[in-house]
Amino acid sequence: MHISFDHCENVQVSKIQVTAPEDSPNTDGIHITHTQNITVSDSIIGTGDDCISIETGSTNVQATGITCGPGHGISIGSLGDHNTEAYVSDITIDGAKLTGTTNGVRIKTWQSGSGSATNINFKNIKMKNVKNPIIIDQQYCDQDKPCKEKSSAVEIKDVTYQSITGTSANKKAITFDCSKGHPCKRIVLQDIDISMEGGGKVKANCINVEENDVLWLLNCVTDVGGSDDVIVRFPVAAAINFR
């Protein structure tokens, strides 16, 4: 970890440059936790971990003009590890460029945690050759042994993705892997234009997302792995162009 803001208030950070080898572990560029009213702007970050990580107790966080890569992308979380209660809210990522990262914009929570991640906005983001451009992972498990399925989870709701363009290194450009007991709620996607790096169509993989609370137009793959994917179409309320 390079720069950490822990239990801070009313912070402004700009024109920071952080560099670490792509294979260096635990080298978050900017880490924010238990912090309120912070703005990070016009910064260049390339590491072996998250370019920016935002964890529990953080509210009113804004990141603008961020250049990220290499690294694991821009992450909310991880949240709820070791059965803990976690809360984040009012987070905006506006105007980021990500190149060659393992994730683009990500929300990651552990099973067995509790709390909520709410009112999160990702907008005006450009990506190039990013492995997982848009991802919500409520099954996050950063350990050698598989994590057992748990009924409790950090709730994720009121998340907006707007004006996100670029290329994906994987066929699945959008992954919503949500909790069975606490499905993702009120997810909005608008003006998303993602294609495969080098050409080709991409898809979305959606698990445990409440249909009535999702506003989008996309092909949502609920059964991945066979030759014929199962496609579920949700109500039209936004424009997604999968080329």
Steps between C-alpha positions, in 0.01 A plus 500: 500500500638838402266774622233440764228728635359353821252686724543826309258781413490772235796388288606618156767308310618586149779430253628190678712248309544147637705230328569139598575179304196326353581181693550666839240384757311724741607820332175698491568844360255700712308331782203673662327372814286660774534830318239763414502776240807416294580594140779336300566662163733502200722216618694222325519161671658174384552217751464128562174547689206742502575843361243636747330295772210639702407308813263508793401822675560714192235746380492786251802380302577647158773393258537695177752493219666174610738311269533138612721221370649256555313376805172356621289802407288726720330308780233555760612250761568247594219527755373265770805279545518286819124539563530875547243774448590744223344817361597723208281758325496799266798405285563644155768393252486751213740522207741206533722328242598138561746306285593131529357457849357176640179684591342825398251632756429242767294453815621205706352361822557187704227255588398498868550875535219752555424866437456678168668664203263757356473804274804420286556666162748404229494733199702632207748213508718375216660156499747320278567125519351466848422143612184573703378848404190508725473262793303455820632206702304416815678163511850646537739241642867595518635177649642168385203285609152563353274705725185327628167648393352726768154650535608845617662763280576868463203640306573678172242745368457823305798460269519691171731436204490779242703575186750214526681415177796300376622145454492185708767230513227245586176406327309574822524876529243535779479266799243535775564209739265591780389333821208258500375632832564868423475554123631820342231768483434807285791463258490750210709480182490777242705562185733202536703421187749214543650269239766228503858614468585420140132475403204284591191506718492486877234382746378547855493236772229571760431295811248592772410842367142609569340552159248759613777713647731499196471768232685401187490351155744217454529129450533352847663158504373291790644165396854527371710215375283317248495552128162672531496767770169571667402859426267705720383839376416765756276806450631769268616802695855565388721456198768231498692439181690171503696491175 
